[in-house]
Each structure stands twice: as C-alpha cells, then as structure tokens.
C-alpha cells in the first residue's frame, strides 16, 4: 500500500478535501468559510469544525479583518510533511509523462477536463504511437497507485479537428511537448 493510501485511511474524506484545498494553493491564498465549504464540497458546519481542529494543530492560520475570518495554510514543518504525504498524485502523473514521452512518435501529452483525487484524463498526441505500451503504463499505474488515467491516443490532425469542433471542453494543461531539443 502506498504512503498516500495509508494517510487517506487514517484521515476522514472531508478532512482530506479541506486539507487538499489549502495544499493546492501552496499557502498563497486565503479562503473564507463558505468558499472552503463550496470548493471542498463539505457542509459549512463540518468545514467549521475541521478548520477549528486544523487551527488547533497549527496547520492553518486564521486572519480576522473586521467581521471576516480568512484561513490560510501555515508555513511550518508539519504542513510541509502533510503536503509531502498527500502530494502523490502529481508524481503519479509525472511518472506517466516520463514513461510515455519516451515512446517513439509521441509529440504532446495534455491533461484535459476536471481532475479528481483518483483519476485524470490525458490525451496522447502523436504519429504511430504504441498503444499497447501506453495502456501497459496506465495499467501499471492503476495497480501500483490505485490512480486511473483515462488516456486517448490521437494523431495530430485528429486532435486539431476534434479541438476545433469543441470536443475537448474545459481546462487543458500541456504536460509535455516534444521540442527540437528533446526530439
């Protein structure tokens, strides 16, 4: 079992959702109670109790401006440790990108749509890409980390045509792109 899965077994899903919201902002953002509740998809009363507990533990800080309370991630050793334990998702995606980008014919890897804690959608764009090798890596990651990568392999003209038709709505992030230096 991976360290991330062990940590998730110890923590309540709702506590993890609130923690991940703060960790994803890397301590640069401040949130108010209702915003945390909405983004983490946790009821307001539960969010309040979680915030009080995290405040007692020194994980988050509370700033009061007149009648408004803002919460932000504390910058200390405990929060860095929590971030390290809960940040496996990025390394899973990086592992996939590193493996698939080495395959012949791969020109670009794009994460699209909404992502969640246990899955993401990735477009593999290239010419004559080895589908079996890509699917093998997806299966390996699923078995090793219990993380689903939903991959779609497209030729560059197919991707251009489908994009122009609006078939890939939402946020798109280029994870890797072949350049002259890594060709």
C-alpha positions, 0 to 999 in steps of 0.5 A, a space after each residue: 500500500 502506498 504512503 498516500 493510501 495509508 494517510 487517506 485511511 487514517 484521515 476522514 474524506 472531508 478532512 482530506 478535501 479541506 486539507 487538499 484545498 489549502 495544499 493546492 494553493 501552496 499557502 498563497 491564498 486565503 479562503 473564507 468559510 463558505 468558499 472552503 465549504 463550496 470548493 471542498 464540497 463539505 457542509 459549512 458546519 463540518 468545514 467549521 469544525 475541521 478548520 477549528 481542529 486544523 487551527 488547533 494543530 497549527 496547520 492553518 492560520 486564521 486572519 480576522 479583518 473586521 467581521 471576516 475570518 480568512 484561513 490560510 495554510 501555515 508555513 511550518 514543518 508539519 504542513 510541509 510533511 502533510 503536503 509531502 504525504 498527500 502530494 502523490 498524485 502529481 508524481 503519479 502523473 509525472 511518472 506517466 509523462 516520463 514513461 510515455 514521452 519516451 515512446 517513439 512518435 509521441 509529440 504532446 501529452 495534455 491533461 484535459 477536463 476536471 481532475 479528481 483525487 483518483 483519476 485524470 484524463 490525458 490525451 496522447 498526441 502523436 504519429 504511430 504511437 504504441 498503444 499497447 505500451 501506453 495502456 501497459 503504463 496506465 495499467 501499471 499505474 492503476 495497480 501500483 497507485 490505485 490512480 486511473 488515467 483515462 488516456 486517448 491516443 490521437 494523431 495530430 490532425 485528429 486532435 486539431 479537428 476534434 479541438 476545433 469542433 469543441 470536443 475537448 471542453 474545459 481546462 487543458 494543461 500541456 504536460 509535455 511537448 516534444 521540442 527540437 531539443 528533446 526530439 
